[in-house]
Amino acid sequence: MTVALTTVDNPFDPIDDFNNWLREDKLRGTSCCEYIARLANYSNDMSDEEREIETERVIDLIVLSDPMGRYKKVTKGD
């Protein structure tokens, strides 16, 4: 399964239309990718699966701790 973080006001899908989504994310000053990177505990010896698990953990944390309801999690696949 692929997961991504976006904002409720970004009309583009971060999984299916990443380039347009990223442009809109930057224009709005949201910087979702950078937000995830700041909070994630990545290391060079992590497998791809471990990185995906950590990314999803951080996305869940952001969404759950967002009092304004600005962020949402998007999922695709199994």
Residue frames as qw, qx, qy, qz and C-alpha x, y, z in Angstrom:
[[0.000, 0.890, 0.456, 0.000, 0.00, 0.00, 0.00],
 [0.383, 0.312, -0.010, 0.869, 1.18, 3.48, -0.80],
 [0.259, -0.806, -0.465, 0.259, 0.46, 6.27, 1.68],
 [0.341, 0.365, 0.053, 0.865, 0.88, 10.02, 1.39],
 [0.147, -0.599, -0.463, 0.637, 0.11, 13.17, 3.33],
 [0.153, 0.452, 0.394, 0.786, -1.82, 16.03, 1.80],
 [0.106, 0.196, 0.397, -0.890, -3.99, 18.93, 2.85],
 [0.349, 0.544, 0.736, -0.203, -7.74, 19.13, 2.45],
 [0.288, 0.831, 0.083, -0.469, -7.41, 22.21, 0.22],
 [0.069, -0.469, 0.709, 0.522, -4.99, 20.67, -2.31],
 [0.783, 0.325, 0.078, -0.524, -7.13, 19.46, -5.26],
 [0.598, 0.498, -0.612, -0.140, -4.42, 17.12, -6.62],
 [0.963, -0.261, -0.017, -0.060, -3.73, 13.53, -5.59],
 [0.204, -0.805, 0.553, 0.066, -0.22, 13.15, -4.14],
 [0.654, -0.149, 0.730, 0.128, 0.00, 9.55, -5.37],
 [0.634, 0.486, 0.573, 0.182, -1.58, 9.67, -8.82],
 [0.358, 0.843, 0.153, 0.371, -0.69, 13.26, -9.79],
 [0.675, -0.468, -0.166, 0.546, 2.46, 13.96, -7.78],
 [0.416, 0.152, 0.146, 0.885, 3.94, 16.76, -9.92],
 [0.182, -0.615, -0.304, -0.704, 0.79, 18.90, -9.86],
 [0.664, -0.660, -0.351, 0.015, 0.20, 18.03, -6.22],
 [0.669, -0.270, -0.126, 0.682, 3.76, 19.04, -5.27],
 [0.204, 0.364, 0.183, 0.890, 3.52, 22.33, -7.18],
 [0.411, -0.684, -0.324, -0.509, 0.29, 23.17, -5.34],
 [0.756, -0.515, -0.303, 0.266, 1.77, 22.05, -2.01],
 [0.542, -0.062, -0.042, 0.837, 4.74, 24.39, -2.49],
 [0.006, -0.498, -0.265, -0.825, 2.56, 27.30, -3.66],
 [0.564, -0.690, -0.310, -0.331, 0.45, 26.96, -0.52],
 [0.009, 0.669, -0.558, 0.491, 3.56, 26.76, 1.66],
 [0.888, -0.337, 0.047, -0.310, 2.51, 23.46, 3.18],
 [0.265, 0.605, -0.745, 0.091, 5.62, 21.42, 2.31],
 [0.911, -0.242, 0.075, -0.325, 4.12, 18.07, 3.35],
 [0.886, 0.245, -0.319, 0.232, 7.19, 16.07, 2.25],
 [0.275, 0.513, -0.473, 0.662, 9.48, 18.22, 4.36],
 [0.586, -0.474, 0.243, -0.610, 7.09, 18.00, 7.31],
 [0.988, -0.085, -0.094, -0.088, 7.25, 14.20, 7.18],
 [0.716, 0.387, -0.371, 0.447, 11.05, 14.27, 6.83],
 [0.066, -0.612, 0.407, -0.675, 11.41, 16.51, 9.92],
 [0.699, -0.385, 0.308, -0.518, 9.44, 14.12, 12.12],
 [0.968, 0.117, -0.199, -0.093, 10.52, 10.75, 10.74],
 [0.524, -0.645, 0.552, 0.072, 13.26, 8.67, 12.28],
 [0.867, 0.481, -0.127, -0.019, 14.91, 7.44, 9.09],
 [0.481, -0.644, 0.536, 0.256, 18.32, 5.80, 9.01],
 [0.343, 0.586, -0.610, -0.409, 20.57, 4.67, 6.20],
 [0.001, 0.183, -0.983, -0.011, 20.32, 1.02, 7.20],
 [0.572, 0.262, 0.511, -0.585, 16.49, 0.89, 6.98],
 [0.309, 0.205, 0.845, 0.385, 14.89, -1.37, 4.40],
 [0.179, -0.221, -0.410, -0.866, 12.29, 0.04, 2.01],
 [0.494, -0.513, -0.675, -0.193, 9.59, -1.66, 4.06],
 [0.459, -0.464, -0.449, 0.610, 10.88, -0.08, 7.29],
 [0.097, -0.068, 0.098, 0.988, 10.93, 3.35, 5.62],
 [0.332, -0.364, -0.573, -0.655, 7.34, 2.86, 4.45],
 [0.529, -0.538, -0.640, 0.146, 6.26, 1.86, 7.96],
 [0.359, -0.356, -0.255, 0.825, 8.00, 4.90, 9.46],
 [0.049, -0.119, -0.317, -0.940, 6.46, 7.20, 6.85],
 [0.438, -0.489, -0.625, -0.421, 2.98, 5.90, 7.62],
 [0.506, -0.484, -0.547, 0.459, 3.59, 6.23, 11.37],
 [0.209, -0.221, -0.071, 0.950, 4.53, 9.89, 10.92],
 [0.219, -0.264, -0.483, -0.806, 1.59, 10.61, 8.60],
 [0.500, -0.542, -0.669, -0.088, -0.79, 9.09, 11.17],
 [0.436, -0.419, -0.381, 0.700, 0.82, 11.21, 13.90],
 [0.059, -0.014, 0.163, 0.985, 0.44, 14.41, 11.85],
 [0.356, -0.380, -0.579, -0.627, -3.20, 13.71, 11.02],
 [0.552, -0.529, -0.635, 0.108, -4.12, 12.73, 14.59],
 [0.420, -0.481, -0.288, 0.714, -2.40, 15.75, 16.14],
 [0.119, 0.215, 0.333, 0.910, -3.86, 18.30, 13.69],
 [0.084, 0.452, 0.645, -0.610, -6.47, 20.31, 15.63],
 [0.302, 0.468, -0.096, -0.825, -7.52, 22.30, 12.55],
 [0.751, 0.323, 0.567, -0.100, -8.21, 19.23, 10.40],
 [0.277, 0.788, -0.322, -0.445, -5.93, 20.56, 7.67],
 [0.077, 0.458, -0.856, -0.227, -4.04, 17.35, 6.90],
 [0.899, 0.066, 0.200, -0.383, -5.30, 14.04, 5.58],
 [0.409, -0.329, 0.822, 0.221, -3.84, 10.66, 4.74],
 [0.719, 0.444, -0.229, -0.484, -4.22, 9.28, 1.22],
 [0.537, -0.266, 0.798, 0.065, -3.81, 5.55, 0.51],
 [0.706, 0.449, -0.317, -0.446, -3.67, 3.46, -2.66],
 [0.481, 0.358, -0.800, -0.032, -3.17, -0.22, -3.29],
 [0.727, -0.239, -0.643, -0.009, -3.20, -3.28, -1.07]]
